[in-house]
Amino acid sequence: GKYHIWETKFNSINELIDYHKETSISNTKSLKLQEIRKEPVMPATATTAVPPGVPIGKQLRALYDFTATAPDELSFKRDDIITVIGYEDANWLKGRVKNAEGLFPSNYAQQK
């Protein structure tokens, strides 16, 4: 086998993971692999409530530069005015700057 922890060998990483969900990966104490389950993210919609204190249409001032790292994010510069058009969750708002729209971290902006 190509993959192993201690003496037991497996032909695939999936076999190794499945085995160690039931069998400890430690010789000295019980440590088993388990899946990390993420909470589902509620999609942003026009009917979704906006976080308290940040109504849709509110204008915020950018505190810092933000460079988008994903296609659905909004890049902006410090002091840009961002119009809130929705939200993803408590940490991400959806906004518009000039002709661009996208998500941005809520702690990067404050009310004007």
C-alpha positions as CSV (number, residue, x, y, z in Angstrom):
1,G,0.0,0.0,0.0
2,K,1.0,3.6,-0.7
3,Y,-0.6,5.2,2.4
4,H,-0.2,4.3,6.0
5,I,-0.3,5.5,9.6
6,W,1.8,3.1,11.7
7,E,1.8,-0.5,10.3
8,T,-1.6,-0.8,8.5
9,K,-1.2,0.1,4.8
10,F,-3.8,1.1,2.2
11,N,-4.0,1.5,-1.5
12,S,-5.9,4.8,-1.4
13,I,-6.2,7.8,0.9
14,N,-9.9,7.1,1.0
15,E,-9.4,3.6,2.4
16,L,-7.0,5.0,5.1
17,I,-9.6,7.7,6.1
18,D,-12.5,5.3,6.2
19,Y,-10.5,2.8,8.3
20,H,-9.4,5.5,10.8
21,K,-12.9,6.8,11.3
22,E,-13.5,3.5,13.2
23,T,-9.9,2.8,14.4
24,S,-7.6,5.1,16.4
25,I,-4.7,6.8,14.6
26,S,-2.8,6.9,17.9
27,N,-1.0,4.1,19.7
28,T,-1.4,5.8,23.1
29,K,-4.9,7.2,23.1
30,S,-8.2,7.0,21.2
31,L,-8.0,9.5,18.3
32,K,-10.4,8.8,15.4
33,L,-10.9,10.9,12.2
34,Q,-14.2,12.6,11.8
35,E,-15.8,14.9,9.2
36,I,-16.1,18.6,9.9
37,R,-19.6,19.7,9.1
38,K,-20.1,23.3,8.1
39,E,-23.4,25.1,8.8
40,P,-25.3,25.9,5.7
41,V,-24.9,29.5,4.5
42,M,-28.2,31.2,3.8
43,P,-28.1,32.7,0.3
44,A,-28.5,36.4,-0.1
45,T,-31.9,37.3,-1.4
46,A,-34.0,40.4,-1.6
47,T,-36.3,39.0,1.1
48,T,-33.6,38.2,3.6
49,A,-33.4,40.5,6.6
50,V,-30.4,42.8,6.8
51,P,-28.3,42.7,10.0
52,P,-29.5,45.2,12.6
53,G,-28.4,48.8,12.0
54,V,-27.5,48.2,8.3
55,P,-30.6,48.7,6.2
56,I,-30.6,48.1,2.4
57,G,-29.8,51.4,0.7
58,K,-27.6,52.6,3.6
59,Q,-24.3,54.1,2.5
60,L,-21.1,53.1,4.3
61,R,-17.6,54.4,4.2
62,A,-14.8,51.9,3.5
63,L,-12.3,51.9,6.4
64,Y,-9.7,49.9,4.5
65,D,-8.8,48.8,1.0
66,F,-10.3,45.4,0.2
67,T,-9.2,43.3,-2.8
68,A,-11.7,40.6,-3.9
69,T,-10.3,37.1,-3.8
70,A,-13.4,35.5,-5.3
71,P,-15.6,36.4,-8.4
72,D,-18.6,37.3,-6.2
73,E,-16.6,39.7,-4.0
74,L,-16.4,43.5,-4.3
75,S,-13.1,45.3,-4.4
76,F,-12.8,48.9,-3.1
77,K,-10.4,51.5,-1.7
78,R,-10.4,53.2,1.7
79,D,-13.0,56.0,1.9
80,D,-15.0,54.6,-1.0
81,I,-18.8,55.0,-0.4
82,I,-20.5,51.5,-0.5
83,T,-24.3,51.2,-0.9
84,V,-25.7,48.2,0.9
85,I,-27.9,46.1,-1.4
86,G,-28.2,42.9,0.7
87,Y,-26.2,40.6,2.9
88,E,-24.7,37.0,2.9
89,D,-24.5,36.6,6.7
90,A,-23.5,38.6,9.8
91,N,-20.0,39.0,8.5
92,W,-20.5,39.7,4.8
93,L,-22.6,42.4,3.2
94,K,-23.5,42.8,-0.4
95,G,-22.8,46.2,-1.8
96,R,-22.3,48.5,-4.8
97,V,-19.4,50.8,-5.5
98,K,-19.6,52.8,-8.7
99,N,-20.7,50.2,-11.3
100,A,-19.4,47.1,-9.4
101,E,-21.4,44.8,-7.0
102,G,-20.4,42.0,-4.7
103,L,-19.8,40.8,-1.2
104,F,-17.4,42.4,1.3
105,P,-16.5,41.9,4.9
106,S,-18.9,44.0,7.1
107,N,-16.0,45.1,9.4
108,Y,-14.3,46.9,6.5
109,A,-16.9,49.6,6.5
110,Q,-18.8,51.9,8.9
111,Q,-21.9,54.1,8.6
112,K,-21.1,57.5,7.2
